């Protein structure tokens, strides 16, 4: 049971960096506009995942 709980937590942690990578990729294509949005959205995403577990 402990190992399953650890794997679930790791899977959730992996989802956060994946979303950040997608946001950063969009900022590279769109430019500084999305770049300004990325730092604002990234902390909100982290807070949401911290609230769930």
Secondary structure as UniProt FT lines:
FT   HELIX           2..30
FT   HELIX           32..52
//
